[in-house]
Amino acid sequence: MTGDGDENALTINVAVDTQGLYDKVKDFLTQYNNIINEITKLYNADSAYGYDPLTDDEKDAMSDREIEKWETKIKDSLLRRDNSLSALMSSMIGAMSKGITINGKTLTLGSFGIQTLGYLNSVTNEHNAFHINGDPDDENTSGEEDKLMKAINSDPDAVVDFMKQLATNLYQAIDDNMQSSSLRSRYKIYNDKEMDKQYDAYTKQIKEWEDRVAAKEDYYYKKFSKMEAALAKLNSQTSTLSGLFG
């Protein structure tokens, strides 16, 4: 702002921090990629067929390292081909691929040169991750045209509006997919409610059988105690008779 003849006039230049905005978009995608890659890895985990939980005797015959590898194999496969995980993954991918209308124009991540590498060109279990064309830190796409930076320089408000809506869509998709049900609690992948019911049922059943076994033990203990008493009395009588006829 300036005034005629004002020597102390203040000039304000308003400029968009293009690199800062670019980095925020990149950070968002990095966080998304970390999550979707982990989900993809868990869903595509190798089968643990034949890797049953180890007994105490089996553990005694193995080294700590062997036990760790065995148990890790089982843990890593727990969500293999899991339906809940598959549904979550599909909803996230769908939200990220959905077109968003900004200023009357439908845009997608592809409009900004942001896309996946696909099955053939990506690292194992990273085919759902997004890459920015022209990103100097990405060896896969650094040589491509940087459409994102170009869009930021051209219309930063449109990029901001698009990313806000994209983040909202992603959150909504995750939230809708992870609602509470009769089998699981909100934001739980596994059926924790069903597991709790099964645990309570098994615990009750074990307690009932323990009580039955204890009752049987008590029954036979009393029975054998009476038998021992009768045998002792018989032995005493036999000894007496032997003495009389001795």
Rosetta blueprint (number, residue, H / E / L):
1 M L
2 T L
3 G L
4 D L
5 G L
6 D L
7 E L
8 N L
9 A L
10 L L
11 T L
12 I L
13 N L
14 V L
15 A L
16 V L
17 D L
18 T H
19 Q H
20 G H
21 L H
22 Y H
23 D H
24 K H
25 V H
26 K H
27 D H
28 F H
29 L H
30 T H
31 Q H
32 Y H
33 N H
34 N H
35 I H
36 I H
37 N H
38 E H
39 I H
40 T H
41 K H
42 L H
43 Y H
44 N L
45 A L
46 D L
47 S L
48 A L
49 Y L
50 G L
51 Y L
52 D L
53 P L
54 L L
55 T L
56 D H
57 D H
58 E H
59 K H
60 D H
61 A L
62 M L
63 S L
64 D H
65 R H
66 E H
67 I H
68 E H
69 K H
70 W H
71 E H
72 T H
73 K H
74 I H
75 K H
76 D H
77 S L
78 L L
79 L L
80 R L
81 R L
82 D L
83 N H
84 S H
85 L H
86 S H
87 A H
88 L H
89 M H
90 S H
91 S H
92 M H
93 I H
94 G H
95 A H
96 M H
97 S H
98 K L
99 G L
100 I E
101 T E
102 I E
103 N L
104 G L
105 K E
106 T E
107 L E
108 T L
109 L H
110 G H
111 S H
112 F H
113 G L
114 I E
115 Q E
116 T E
117 L L
118 G H
119 Y H
120 L H
121 N H
122 S L
123 V L
124 T L
125 N L
126 E L
127 H L
128 N L
129 A L
130 F E
131 H E
132 I E
133 N L
134 G L
135 D L
136 P L
137 D L
138 D L
139 E L
140 N L
141 T L
142 S L
143 G L
144 E L
145 E L
146 D L
147 K H
148 L H
149 M H
150 K H
151 A H
152 I H
153 N H
154 S H
155 D L
156 P H
157 D H
158 A H
159 V H
160 V H
161 D H
162 F H
163 M H
164 K H
165 Q H
166 L H
167 A H
168 T H
169 N H
170 L H
171 Y H
172 Q H
173 A H
174 I H
175 D H
176 D H
177 N H
178 M L
179 Q L
180 S L
181 S L
182 S L
183 L L
184 R L
185 S L
186 R L
187 Y L
188 K L
189 I L
190 Y L
191 N L
192 D H
193 K H
194 E H
195 M H
196 D H
197 K H
198 Q H
199 Y H
200 D H
201 A H
202 Y H
203 T H
204 K H
205 Q H
206 I H
207 K H
208 E H
209 W H
210 E H
211 D H
212 R H
213 V H
214 A H
215 A H
216 K H
217 E H
218 D H
219 Y H
220 Y H
221 Y H
222 K H
223 K H
224 F H
225 S H
226 K H
227 M H
228 E H
229 A H
230 A H
231 L H
232 A H
233 K H
234 L H
235 N H
236 S H
237 Q H
238 T H
239 S H
240 T H
241 L H
242 S H
243 G H
244 L H
245 F H
246 G L
